[in-house]
Protein backbone atom coordinates (compact mmCIF):
# COMPACT_ATOMS: atom_id res chain seq x y z
CA UNK A 1 0.00 0.00 0.00
CA UNK A 2 1.53 3.35 -1.05
CA UNK A 3 1.90 6.28 1.29
CA UNK A 4 -0.86 8.34 -0.33
CA UNK A 5 -3.33 5.49 0.01
CA UNK A 6 -2.40 5.01 3.65
CA UNK A 7 -2.90 8.72 4.39
CA UNK A 8 -6.29 8.60 2.68
CA UNK A 9 -7.45 5.70 4.82
CA UNK A 10 -6.29 7.40 8.00
CA UNK A 11 -8.15 10.58 7.08
CA UNK A 12 -11.30 8.59 6.28
CA UNK A 13 -11.04 6.80 9.63
CA UNK A 14 -10.69 10.11 11.45
CA UNK A 15 -13.76 11.47 9.67
CA UNK A 16 -15.76 8.36 10.59
CA UNK A 17 -14.71 8.67 14.21
CA UNK A 18 -15.80 12.31 14.31
CA UNK A 19 -19.10 11.53 12.58
CA UNK A 20 -19.76 8.53 14.85
CA UNK A 21 -18.98 10.60 17.92
CA UNK A 22 -21.41 13.28 16.77
CA UNK A 23 -24.11 10.67 16.20
CA UNK A 24 -23.54 9.22 19.66
CA UNK A 25 -23.85 12.68 21.16
CA UNK A 26 -27.07 13.29 19.24
CA UNK A 27 -28.44 9.91 20.30
CA UNK A 28 -27.69 10.73 23.92
CA UNK A 29 -29.53 14.05 23.67
CA UNK A 30 -32.03 13.78 20.79
CA UNK A 31 -33.75 17.13 21.12
CA UNK A 32 -34.81 19.66 18.49
CA UNK A 33 -32.64 21.98 20.58
CA UNK A 34 -29.85 20.82 22.89
CA UNK A 35 -28.06 22.52 25.76
CA UNK A 36 -24.34 22.88 24.92
CA UNK A 37 -23.37 25.65 27.32
CA UNK A 38 -21.29 25.45 30.50
CA UNK A 39 -22.25 23.55 33.62
CA UNK A 40 -24.58 25.43 35.97
CA UNK A 41 -25.58 27.84 33.22
CA UNK A 42 -28.74 29.82 32.57
CA UNK A 43 -31.67 28.67 30.44
CA UNK A 44 -32.29 32.13 29.03
CA UNK A 45 -28.79 32.58 27.54
CA UNK A 46 -29.02 32.10 23.75
CA UNK A 47 -25.41 30.96 23.36
CA UNK A 48 -26.01 28.03 25.72
CA UNK A 49 -28.06 26.23 23.05
CA UNK A 50 -26.84 24.57 19.85
CA UNK A 51 -29.12 26.78 17.73
CA UNK A 52 -27.98 29.99 19.45
CA UNK A 53 -31.64 30.56 20.31
CA UNK A 54 -33.60 30.07 23.52
CA UNK A 55 -36.07 27.13 23.21
CA UNK A 56 -39.68 27.75 22.21
CA UNK A 57 -42.89 25.89 22.95
CA UNK A 58 -42.74 23.91 19.70
CA UNK A 59 -39.30 22.37 20.33
CA UNK A 60 -38.22 19.23 22.13
CA UNK A 61 -35.50 20.29 24.58
CA UNK A 62 -32.61 18.14 25.75
CA UNK A 63 -30.12 18.84 28.55
CA UNK A 64 -27.40 16.15 28.63
CA UNK A 65 -25.77 14.70 31.73
CA UNK A 66 -22.79 16.43 33.28
CA UNK A 67 -24.16 19.97 33.05
CA UNK A 68 -24.69 20.56 36.77
CA UNK A 69 -27.91 22.52 37.34
CA UNK A 70 -29.45 24.68 34.63
CA UNK A 71 -31.39 27.58 36.12
CA UNK A 72 -34.57 29.25 34.90
CA UNK A 73 -34.14 32.58 36.62
CA UNK A 74 -36.58 34.88 38.39
CA UNK A 75 -39.14 36.31 35.98
CA UNK A 76 -38.05 34.04 33.10
CA UNK A 77 -40.93 32.29 31.29
CA UNK A 78 -39.21 29.27 29.72
CA UNK A 79 -41.03 27.06 27.22
CA UNK A 80 -40.67 23.65 25.59
CA UNK A 81 -42.84 21.14 23.78
CA UNK A 82 -41.21 18.34 25.78
CA UNK A 83 -38.02 18.14 27.84
CA UNK A 84 -35.42 15.53 28.70
CA UNK A 85 -33.08 16.77 31.42
CA UNK A 86 -30.34 14.33 32.47
CA UNK A 87 -28.78 17.16 34.49
CA UNK A 88 -30.41 19.23 37.21
CA UNK A 89 -33.09 21.84 36.50
CA UNK A 90 -33.89 24.69 38.89
CA UNK A 91 -36.81 27.12 38.61
CA UNK A 92 -36.37 30.27 40.69
CA UNK A 93 -39.12 32.24 42.43
CA UNK A 94 -41.37 33.92 39.79
CA UNK A 95 -39.68 31.78 37.12
CA UNK A 96 -41.66 29.25 35.09
CA UNK A 97 -41.39 26.42 32.60
CA UNK A 98 -44.40 25.70 30.40
CA UNK A 99 -44.57 22.33 28.59
CA UNK A 100 -46.98 22.62 25.66
CA UNK A 101 -47.30 18.95 24.60
CA UNK A 102 -51.00 18.04 25.07
CA UNK A 103 -50.47 14.29 24.58
CA UNK A 104 -51.71 11.71 27.05
CA UNK A 105 -50.06 12.05 30.42
CA UNK A 106 -49.61 8.27 30.55
CA UNK A 107 -46.91 8.56 27.86
CA UNK A 108 -44.60 10.58 30.15
CA UNK A 109 -42.48 12.11 27.35
CA UNK A 110 -40.82 14.47 29.84
CA UNK A 111 -38.09 13.35 32.22
CA UNK A 112 -35.97 15.24 34.73
CA UNK A 113 -33.20 14.24 37.09
CA UNK A 114 -32.71 16.64 39.97
CA UNK A 115 -35.52 19.22 40.03
CA UNK A 116 -35.89 22.29 42.22
CA UNK A 117 -38.92 24.61 42.14
CA UNK A 118 -38.61 27.54 44.53
CA UNK A 119 -41.61 29.06 46.29
CA UNK A 120 -43.34 31.18 43.67
CA UNK A 121 -41.84 29.15 40.80
CA UNK A 122 -43.98 26.94 38.54
CA UNK A 123 -43.68 24.04 36.13
CA UNK A 124 -46.85 23.47 34.09
CA UNK A 125 -47.82 20.94 31.47
CA UNK A 126 -50.62 21.05 28.92
CA UNK A 127 -51.15 17.33 29.36
CA UNK A 128 -47.96 15.29 29.03
CA UNK A 129 -46.59 13.79 32.21
CA UNK A 130 -43.26 14.39 33.95
CA UNK A 131 -41.09 11.52 35.17
CA UNK A 132 -38.67 12.23 38.05
CA UNK A 133 -35.63 10.05 38.74
CA UNK A 134 -33.50 12.20 41.04
CA UNK A 135 -33.83 14.59 43.96
CA UNK A 136 -36.89 16.83 43.53
CA UNK A 137 -37.60 19.72 45.91
CA UNK A 138 -40.94 21.39 45.21
CA UNK A 139 -41.61 24.49 47.31
CA UNK A 140 -43.52 26.11 44.46
CA UNK A 141 -45.97 24.49 42.03
CA UNK A 142 -45.58 21.38 39.86
CA UNK A 143 -48.83 21.68 37.88
CA UNK A 144 -48.50 18.40 36.00
CA UNK A 145 -49.18 14.70 36.19
CA UNK A 146 -45.98 13.33 37.74
CA UNK A 147 -44.38 10.02 38.62
CA UNK A 148 -41.45 9.46 40.99
CA UNK A 149 -39.48 6.59 39.48
CA UNK A 150 -36.60 6.80 41.96
CA UNK A 151 -34.90 9.39 44.13
CA UNK A 152 -37.03 11.59 46.37
CA UNK A 153 -39.68 14.29 46.46
CA UNK A 154 -39.66 16.85 49.27
CA UNK A 155 -40.69 20.44 49.95
CA UNK A 156 -43.75 22.41 51.02
CA UNK A 157 -45.28 23.17 47.62
CA UNK A 158 -48.09 21.72 45.53
CA UNK A 159 -48.23 18.93 42.95
CA UNK A 160 -51.34 19.69 40.94
CA UNK A 161 -51.78 16.56 38.83
CA UNK A 162 -52.12 12.87 39.59
CA UNK A 163 -48.96 11.83 41.45
CA UNK A 164 -47.62 8.27 41.51
CA UNK A 165 -44.71 7.21 43.72
CA UNK A 166 -43.43 4.15 41.90
CA UNK A 167 -40.10 3.60 43.63
CA UNK A 168 -38.86 6.75 45.35
CA UNK A 169 -39.22 8.40 48.75
CA UNK A 170 -41.67 11.21 49.54
CA UNK A 171 -40.59 13.49 52.40
CA UNK A 172 -42.99 16.36 53.21
CA UNK A 173 -40.87 19.34 54.24
CA UNK A 174 -37.61 17.43 53.80
CA UNK A 175 -35.42 15.02 55.72
CA UNK A 176 -35.64 16.02 59.38
CA UNK A 177 -37.77 19.07 58.58
CA UNK A 178 -41.49 19.20 59.41
CA UNK A 179 -43.64 20.41 56.53
CA UNK A 180 -46.75 19.86 54.41
CA UNK A 181 -46.87 18.75 50.78
CA UNK A 182 -50.14 19.46 48.97
CA UNK A 183 -51.61 17.37 46.16
CA UNK A 184 -54.40 18.62 43.93
CA UNK A 185 -55.34 15.23 42.49
CA UNK A 186 -54.79 11.58 43.30
CA UNK A 187 -51.82 10.49 45.39
CA UNK A 188 -50.77 6.89 44.79
CA UNK A 189 -47.87 4.99 46.33
CA UNK A 190 -46.92 1.63 44.86
CA UNK A 191 -45.34 -1.40 46.51
CA UNK A 192 -41.76 -0.15 46.09
CA UNK A 193 -42.50 3.44 47.17
CA UNK A 194 -41.76 4.98 50.58
CA UNK A 195 -43.39 7.80 52.53
CA UNK A 196 -41.35 9.28 55.39
CA UNK A 197 -43.18 11.17 58.15
CA UNK A 198 -41.14 13.25 60.63
CA UNK A 199 -42.70 13.64 64.10
CA UNK A 200 -41.39 16.54 66.18
CA UNK A 201 -44.14 16.62 68.84
CA UNK A 202 -47.78 15.68 69.40
CA UNK A 203 -48.85 18.62 67.24
CA UNK A 204 -45.86 19.24 64.95
CA UNK A 205 -45.38 16.61 62.24
CA UNK A 206 -45.24 16.07 58.48
CA UNK A 207 -48.52 16.07 56.62
CA UNK A 208 -49.94 15.24 53.21
CA UNK A 209 -52.63 17.74 52.25
CA UNK A 210 -54.69 15.58 49.94
CA UNK A 211 -57.25 16.37 47.28
CA UNK A 212 -60.82 17.04 48.42
CA UNK A 213 -62.26 15.31 45.35
CA UNK A 214 -60.23 12.11 45.28
CA UNK A 215 -58.84 9.20 47.29
CA UNK A 216 -55.32 8.46 48.42
CA UNK A 217 -53.86 4.98 47.91
CA UNK A 218 -50.87 3.94 50.01
CA UNK A 219 -48.93 0.72 49.48
CA UNK A 220 -45.23 0.15 50.07
CA UNK A 221 -43.60 1.50 53.21
CA UNK A 222 -44.36 4.31 55.66
CA UNK A 223 -41.37 5.31 57.80
CA UNK A 224 -42.03 7.25 61.03
CA UNK A 225 -39.08 9.33 62.30
CA UNK A 226 -39.04 10.82 65.81
CA UNK A 227 -37.09 14.09 65.77
CA UNK A 228 -34.79 15.29 68.54
CA UNK A 229 -35.57 14.07 72.03
CA UNK A 230 -39.31 13.71 71.38
CA UNK A 231 -40.74 10.62 73.10
CA UNK A 232 -44.49 10.20 72.53
CA UNK A 233 -46.81 8.52 75.01
CA UNK A 234 -48.43 5.19 74.33
CA UNK A 235 -51.51 5.73 72.13
CA UNK A 236 -50.38 9.05 70.63
CA UNK A 237 -51.79 9.63 67.13
CA UNK A 238 -50.79 11.94 64.27
CA UNK A 239 -53.25 12.67 61.43
CA UNK A 240 -50.55 12.82 58.75
CA UNK A 241 -53.09 12.87 55.92
CA UNK A 242 -55.28 15.86 56.60
CA UNK A 243 -59.04 15.22 56.66
CA UNK A 244 -59.65 16.71 53.24
CA UNK A 245 -59.61 13.65 50.96
CA UNK A 246 -62.54 11.44 49.99
CA UNK A 247 -60.89 8.50 51.71
CA UNK A 248 -57.67 6.56 52.21
CA UNK A 249 -56.94 3.00 51.08
CA UNK A 250 -53.91 1.73 53.01
CA UNK A 251 -51.96 -1.48 52.51
CA UNK A 252 -48.60 -0.06 53.64
CA UNK A 253 -46.37 -1.57 56.30
CA UNK A 254 -44.89 0.80 58.85
CA UNK A 255 -41.35 1.11 60.16
CA UNK A 256 -40.53 0.89 62.99
CA UNK A 257 -43.17 -1.57 64.16
CA UNK A 258 -43.93 0.50 67.26
CA UNK A 259 -46.14 2.50 64.87
CA UNK A 260 -49.30 1.42 63.08
CA UNK A 261 -51.31 3.19 60.39
CA UNK A 262 -55.06 3.30 59.96
CA UNK A 263 -57.61 5.44 58.13
CA UNK A 264 -59.74 8.06 59.78
CA UNK A 265 -62.69 9.91 58.31
CA UNK A 266 -61.33 11.56 55.15
CA UNK A 267 -57.68 10.97 56.08
CA UNK A 268 -55.19 8.69 57.80
CA UNK A 269 -53.16 8.66 61.00
CA UNK A 270 -50.18 7.00 62.61
CA UNK A 271 -50.49 5.58 66.12
CA UNK A 272 -47.68 4.81 68.57
CA UNK A 273 -47.53 1.79 70.88
CA UNK A 274 -44.04 1.18 72.29
CA UNK A 275 -44.84 -2.46 73.05
CA UNK A 276 -46.07 -3.19 69.52
CA UNK A 277 -44.22 -5.66 67.33
CA UNK A 278 -46.71 -6.07 64.53
CA UNK A 279 -47.76 -4.06 61.52
CA UNK A 280 -51.22 -3.06 60.38
CA UNK A 281 -52.70 -3.70 56.95
CA UNK A 282 -56.06 -2.05 56.31
CA UNK A 283 -57.94 -1.42 53.10
CA UNK A 284 -60.84 0.96 53.34
CA UNK A 285 -62.24 4.18 51.98
CA UNK A 286 -64.34 7.02 53.36
CA UNK A 287 -64.94 5.19 56.65
CA UNK A 288 -64.35 6.38 60.19
CA UNK A 289 -62.58 4.18 62.71
CA UNK A 290 -64.71 5.21 65.68
CA UNK A 291 -63.65 2.09 67.56
CA UNK A 292 -60.05 3.30 67.90
CA UNK A 293 -60.49 4.32 71.57
CA UNK A 294 -61.46 0.74 72.43
CA UNK A 295 -57.85 -0.33 71.89
CA UNK A 296 -56.81 1.73 74.91
CA UNK A 297 -57.42 0.52 78.46
CA UNK A 298 -57.28 2.19 81.84
CA UNK A 299 -53.80 0.74 82.28
CA UNK A 300 -52.61 3.53 80.03
CA UNK A 301 -53.65 6.21 82.51
CA UNK A 302 -50.18 6.66 84.08
CA UNK A 303 -48.68 6.89 80.60
CA UNK A 304 -51.02 9.65 79.52
CA UNK A 305 -50.28 11.54 82.71
CA UNK A 306 -46.57 11.44 81.83
CA UNK A 307 -47.37 12.65 78.33
CA UNK A 308 -49.37 15.56 79.69
CA UNK A 309 -46.61 16.75 81.96
CA UNK A 310 -44.21 16.69 78.99
CA UNK A 311 -46.51 18.65 76.70
CA UNK A 312 -45.89 22.14 78.11
CA UNK A 313 -42.14 21.79 77.45
CA UNK A 314 -42.83 21.87 73.72
CA UNK A 315 -44.63 25.21 73.90
CA UNK A 316 -42.90 28.61 73.94
CA UNK A 317 -43.06 29.88 77.51
CA UNK A 318 -44.27 33.33 76.44
CA UNK A 319 -47.22 32.09 74.46
CA UNK A 320 -49.54 30.95 77.24
CA UNK A 321 -49.11 34.12 79.28
CA UNK A 322 -49.60 36.27 76.18
CA UNK A 323 -52.72 34.59 74.84
CA UNK A 324 -54.55 32.83 77.65
CA UNK A 325 -55.54 34.08 81.08
CA UNK A 326 -53.82 32.33 83.97
CA UNK A 327 -57.28 31.44 85.31
CA UNK A 328 -57.70 28.93 82.48
CA UNK A 329 -55.46 26.51 84.33
CA UNK A 330 -52.63 24.38 83.00
CA UNK A 331 -52.81 21.40 80.66
CA UNK A 332 -51.82 19.17 83.59
CA UNK A 333 -55.35 19.28 85.02
CA UNK A 334 -57.80 20.15 82.23
CA UNK A 335 -61.51 20.41 82.80
CA UNK A 336 -64.45 21.36 80.62
CA UNK A 337 -64.27 24.85 82.13
CA UNK A 338 -60.56 25.27 81.39
CA UNK A 339 -61.08 24.30 77.75
CA UNK A 340 -63.99 26.76 77.49
CA UNK A 341 -61.73 29.44 78.88
CA UNK A 342 -59.00 28.67 76.36
CA UNK A 343 -61.43 28.56 73.45
CA UNK A 344 -62.95 31.90 74.46
CA UNK A 345 -59.49 33.46 74.74
CA UNK A 346 -58.37 32.08 71.40
CA UNK A 347 -61.55 33.19 69.59
CA UNK A 348 -61.17 36.66 71.12
CA UNK A 349 -57.52 36.81 70.07
CA UNK A 350 -58.39 35.72 66.52
CA UNK A 351 -61.28 38.18 66.25
CA UNK A 352 -59.10 41.07 67.38
CA UNK A 353 -56.19 40.30 65.06
CA UNK A 354 -56.24 42.73 62.10
CA UNK A 355 -53.56 41.04 59.98
CA UNK A 356 -55.47 37.77 59.46
CA UNK A 357 -57.24 37.83 56.05
CA UNK A 358 -61.01 37.51 56.31
CA UNK A 359 -61.15 34.21 54.39
CA UNK A 360 -58.51 32.59 56.56
CA UNK A 361 -60.08 33.96 59.73
CA UNK A 362 -63.45 32.46 58.74
CA UNK A 363 -61.87 29.04 58.18
CA UNK A 364 -60.00 29.11 61.49
CA UNK A 365 -63.10 30.25 63.39
CA UNK A 366 -65.05 27.38 61.82
CA UNK A 367 -62.50 24.87 63.12
CA UNK A 368 -62.64 26.42 66.58
CA UNK A 369 -66.41 26.18 66.59
CA UNK A 370 -66.23 22.51 65.62
CA UNK A 371 -63.94 21.87 68.58
CA UNK A 372 -66.36 23.71 70.88
CA UNK A 373 -69.36 21.75 69.58
CA UNK A 374 -67.70 18.38 70.12
CA UNK A 375 -66.60 19.36 73.62
CA UNK A 376 -70.10 20.53 74.53
CA UNK A 377 -71.65 17.30 73.25
CA UNK A 378 -69.34 15.39 75.56
CA UNK A 379 -70.06 17.74 78.47
CA UNK A 380 -73.84 17.34 78.20
CA UNK A 381 -73.70 13.58 78.26
CA UNK A 382 -74.37 11.82 81.56
CA UNK A 383 -72.63 8.64 80.44
CA UNK A 384 -69.15 8.50 78.93
CA UNK A 385 -69.28 6.27 75.86
CA UNK A 386 -66.94 5.42 73.04
CA UNK A 387 -68.85 7.88 70.87
CA UNK A 388 -68.15 10.68 73.35
CA UNK A 389 -64.47 9.78 73.49
CA UNK A 390 -64.43 9.71 69.70
CA UNK A 391 -65.92 13.22 69.59
CA UNK A 392 -63.21 14.51 71.89
CA UNK A 393 -60.58 12.86 69.70
CA UNK A 394 -62.12 14.51 66.63
CA UNK A 395 -62.12 17.88 68.39
CA UNK A 396 -58.42 17.41 69.14
CA UNK A 397 -57.72 16.65 65.49
CA UNK A 398 -59.48 19.89 64.56
CA UNK A 399 -57.19 21.82 66.90
CA UNK A 400 -54.11 20.08 65.49
CA UNK A 401 -55.25 21.02 61.98
CA UNK A 402 -55.77 24.60 63.18
CA UNK A 403 -52.26 24.82 64.64
CA UNK A 404 -50.61 23.14 61.68
CA UNK A 405 -52.41 25.41 59.19
CA UNK A 406 -51.06 28.51 60.90
CA UNK A 407 -47.54 27.04 60.87
CA UNK A 408 -47.79 26.13 57.16
CA UNK A 409 -46.25 28.22 54.40
CA UNK A 410 -49.65 29.69 53.50
CA UNK A 411 -50.36 30.51 57.13
CA UNK A 412 -46.99 32.19 57.65
CA UNK A 413 -47.57 34.31 54.57
CA UNK A 414 -51.07 35.33 55.64
CA UNK A 415 -50.34 36.16 59.29
CA UNK A 416 -47.53 38.60 59.85
CA UNK A 417 -45.55 39.52 62.92
CA UNK A 418 -45.81 37.53 66.12
CA UNK A 419 -49.52 36.73 65.91
CA UNK A 420 -49.14 33.40 64.12
CA UNK A 421 -46.96 31.65 66.75
CA UNK A 422 -49.26 32.90 69.51
CA UNK A 423 -52.36 31.50 67.82
CA UNK A 424 -50.65 28.21 66.91
CA UNK A 425 -49.33 27.63 70.43
CA UNK A 426 -52.76 28.43 71.92
CA UNK A 427 -54.20 25.73 69.66
CA UNK A 428 -51.49 23.36 70.92
CA UNK A 429 -52.55 24.02 74.52
CA UNK A 430 -56.21 23.29 73.76
CA UNK A 431 -55.22 20.14 71.93
CA UNK A 432 -53.23 18.97 74.96
CA UNK A 433 -56.20 19.72 77.24
CA UNK A 434 -58.61 17.79 75.03
CA UNK A 435 -56.31 14.81 74.92
CA UNK A 436 -55.79 14.67 78.69
CA UNK A 437 -59.52 15.12 79.29
CA UNK A 438 -60.31 12.32 76.86
CA UNK A 439 -57.83 10.00 78.57
CA UNK A 440 -59.14 10.82 82.04
CA UNK A 441 -62.73 10.09 80.96
CA UNK A 442 -61.73 6.63 79.74
CA UNK A 443 -61.49 5.53 83.34
CA UNK A 444 -65.10 6.34 84.15
N, C-alpha and C positions, 0 to 999 in steps of 0.2 A: 504494500500500500504506500503510495507516494505521500510526501509531506503535505501537499495541498489537500489531498483527500482526507488525511488525518485531521487537519485543521477544520475542514468543513464538518466532519462528524462531531468534533468537539463542540463547535459552535451550535450545531443542531441540538446536541444534548443539553447544552446550557439553556437554549431557548425552551426546550421541552420542560426542563426543571422549573424555569420561571413561570411558564404557562400553567404547569401542574400545581405549583405552589399557589398561584392566583386562584385557580379553581378550588383548591382546598379551602382557601380563605373565604371564598364566596359561599362554598357549601356550609362552612361553619357559621356564617352570618348572612343568610339568603334574603336580605331585605331589599325593597325598592331603594332604600336609602340607609346607609350604614355609618355608624359612628367610627371615625378614624382619628379623632383628636386625642389629646393627652389624657392620662388617668386623672380622675377627679375633676373633669372639666364641666363646662356649662352646656346645657341643652341649647340655649338660645344663641350660641356662637356659630355663625354660618360656616366658618372654616373648620369646625369640628366634624363636619359631615362630608362624605365622599362626593357629594354633588355641589359642595360649597353653598348649600341652601338649607335653611332650617326645615325640618319635616312638615308636611301638611296632612290634612285629614284624609287624603286619598292615597297615602303611601304606607307601605308596610315598613316599619322601622326595626332595625336590628342593632343592638349594642353587644359587641362580643365580650368574652371573658377577659379578665386582666385589665379592665379599665377603671378599677376602683369604684367610686360612686359618682354617677352623673346627676347633676343637680338642676332641677327646674326651679328657678329662683322666684322670689317674691314678686307677685304681679304678672308673672309670665304665664300666658295661656298656651301651653303646648298642645299639639294635636298629632294624631296618627290614625291610620285605618286599623292596624293591628301592631303589636309590639312584641319582640322577643328580646329580653334583657338578661344576658348571662352575667352581667356585672350589676352592681347596686344602682338603684334609682331612688332619688330623694326629691320630694315635693315640698317646698318651703311654704310657710304661712302665706296665704293669698295667692299662691301658685296653683296651677291646675294642669291636668293632663286629660284630654278628651279623646276617647277611642270611639271612632265613628262606625265601625263594622256592626251592622245590625243582625248578623247571622245568629243562629241558635246558640244560646249560652252553653249548651251541652258539648259543643265542639271545642271550647276552650282554646282558641287560636292565639291567645295572649299568655305569655309566661314571663315571670320576673323572678330574679334571685332575691337578694336583699332589697327590701322596700321600706321606705320611711315616708310617712305623710304627716307633716306637722299640723298642729291645731290651726284650723283655718285653711289648710290645704285640701285639695280634692282630686280624686281620680274617678272619672265617670266613664261608663260604657253604654253605647246605644243598644247593646244586646249581647255581644260576645263576652264569654267568661274570661276570668283571669286566674291563672294557675300560679301558686306561690310555692317555691321550693327552698327558700332561705329564711332569713330572719326578717320578719315584717313587724314594724312598729306603726300602728295606726292611731294617731291622736287627732287626726282630722276626719275626713270622710272618704271611704272606699265605696262609691255608689255603683256597685257592680256585683253580679254573680261571682263568687270566688270559691276556690278550693285550695286547701292547704295540703299539699302532697307530702311535704317534709318540712323540717325546720320549725319555726314557731311564729305565733301571732300574739302580739301584746299591745298595750296602749289603753287609752281612755276615749277613743273615738267611736265612730259608727260604721258598720258594714251594712250597706243598704240592701243588697241582694241576697239571695239564697246562699248560705255559707255551709260548706261541707269540709269537715276536718277528717281527711282520709288517713293521714299518718304522721301528723305533726303534733305540736303541743300548743294549746291556747292558754295564755297567762293574762287575765285581766289586770290592767295596771302595769305589770311587768314582774320579773322575778324578785320576790321580796318586797314588792311595792303594792299596797292595797289600791285597787281602782275598779272602775266599772267599764265594761265593753258593751256597747249597744248593738243590737241586730234588728234590722227593719223587716226581715223576712225569716224564713226557716233557718234554724240552726241544727245541723246534723253532725254527730260524731260517730265515726265508724269504729270497727273493732280494734284497729291499730292506732286510733287517735287517743290523745291524752288531754285532760283538762286539769290545770293546776289552780287550786284555790288557796290563797294566803289568808290566814286568820290572825289578826293582830289583837283582837279583844272580842268580847261578847257582841259588840255593836260595830266593830270596824273590821271589814273583811271584803274580799273580792266578790264581785257580783257580775252576773250576766243579765243585762236588761233586754229581755226577749220581746219578740213581736206580739202585739195585742191581737193579731188576726191569724195566728198560726201556732203550731205546736213545736216543741223542742224534742229532739230524739237524741238520747245519750247512750252510746255503747262504749266499748273500750275501757279506759282507766280514768278515774278521778283521783287526783293526789291532793291531800289536805296537808298544808304546811303551817305549823304554829310558828309565829314570828316572835323573836326576842324571848323574854322570860314568861310569856303568856302561858298559863296553865288553866284550861277550862275545867269547870265542875262537871261531874257525871250528869249526863242528860242535857247538856248545853246544845242548842241548835242554832244553825246559821242558814237563813233563807238566801242561798247564793244565786238562785234564779228568782228574780223579782216577780211578784204576783201580777204579771201583766200578760202572760201568754195564755193561749187557749188551754194548754195542758202540757204535761211532761211525760214522755215515755222513757223509762230508765232501765237499761240492762247492764249498766256499768258495774265494775268492781272497784272498790275503794282502797286506797293505800294511805296510811297504814290501816290495819284492820280494827283499830280502836274507833274508827269512824264508820258510820253507815250512811246511806243515801236513800231518801224516799221522797215521793211527790207530795206536795201540798196543793191546796186549791190554787190553780193557775200559777204554779211554780214548783220549786224543789228545794229541799234543805238537807244539809249535813247534820248528823247527830253524833255526839261524842259519848262513848262508854269505855272508860279505861280498862275494864275487865273483859272487853269484847275480843274474841278471836275468830269471828266469822264475818263474812261479807253479806251484803243484801242485794238481791236481784229482784226488781219489781218492774212490771210492765203495766202501765195504766195511762189514762188520759182524763183530764178535766174532773178528777175525783178528789175529794178531800179526805185526808187520813185523820178523821176526828178521834180515832181510837188511840192515837199516839200517847196521850197521857197515861193509858192503862199500862204501858210498859214500865212505868215508874212506881215504886212502892215507897211506903213510909220510911224504909230503911235508908232512903236517900236524903232524909231531912238534914242530918249533920253535914252532908256534903254541900247541900244548897246553902246552908248557913255560912260555910267557909267561902263559897263563891260570892255571897253577898258582901262579906266583909272585905273581899278583894276588889269588888267593883269600884268603890270610890277612888282607889289608887290610879285608875285609868283616866279619871276626869281631871281637867285643869282645876287647880284649887280655887282660882278666882271666879270660875263660872257660876258655881252654886250661889255664892254670896252676891254676885252681880244680878242674877236672874230671879232667884227664888227666895222668898222670905224664909228666915230661919225657923219660923213657926211651922213650916211644912214638915219638918222632921227629916231624919236621914234615911237613906235606903236600907239601913240595917234593921229598921223596925217599921216597915211600911204598913199603912192602914188605908181603908177606903178614903178617909178624910185627908190623909197626906197626899194621896194621888190627886184628889180633887183640887187641893191647894196648888199642887204643881201644875196641873192642867190650866187652872185659872191664871196662874202667873205667866205661863208660856203663851196662852192665847192673848193676854194683855200685852206682853212684850211684842208679839208678832203684829198685833193690831196697831201698836204705836210706832212701829219701825217704818220710816218713810222710804228707805232705799230698797224695799222688797217690791218688785213689780206686782201689779194687781193680779195677774194671771197666776203667778207662782204663789202669792199669798193665799189666793182662793184654794189652790190645790193643797197647800200645807194645812190650812184651816179645816179642810174636809177630812184629812187624815186624823187631825186632832179630835174632831167630832166623832169619828168612828171609834177611836180609842175610848172616848168618854162614854159612848153608847154601850160598848161591850162591858165596860167596868160597871155601869149602872145596872145592866141586866144581871150581872153576877151579884151585885149588892142587894137587889130586891128579892133574890131567891132565898127561900128559907132552908133549902136543902142543897148542899154542894154536890153536883153531879159532874160526870165527865163532860157533858155539854158546857157547863159553866166554866170548867177548867179550860176547855177548848176555846171558849170566847176570850178568856183572859190571855191565852197564848196568842190568839189572833190579834188582840189589841196590842200586845207587845211587838208583834211583827210590824204592825202599822207604825209604831214609834220608831222601830229600827229603820224602816223605809224612810220615814221623815228625816231622821238624823243622817242617813246615808245620802239622801237627795241633797241636803244642804252642803255636805262635804264633797259632792261630785263636782266635776268641772263646770257643768251648767249652773249649779248652785253657787259656786265660788264667783262665777262671772256675774250672777244676778244680784248677789248680796255683797255689798262692799264694806270695807272697814272691819270692825270687830264684831259686828252683829251676828254673822254667820256662825262662828265658833260658839258664841253664847247660846244661840238657839239650838245648835246641834248637841251641845253638852247637856242642855236642859232636857232634850229628848232622851238622851242616854240615861239620865237620872230616873225619868218616868219609866223607861223600859226596865231598869233594874228593880224599881219598886213593884211593877206588875209581875215580874218574874218571881220575886221573893214572896209576894202575896199569893200567887198561884201555888207555889210549892208549900206554903204554910197551910193552905186550904186543903191540900191533898190528904192531910192527916185527920181531917174531920170525919 
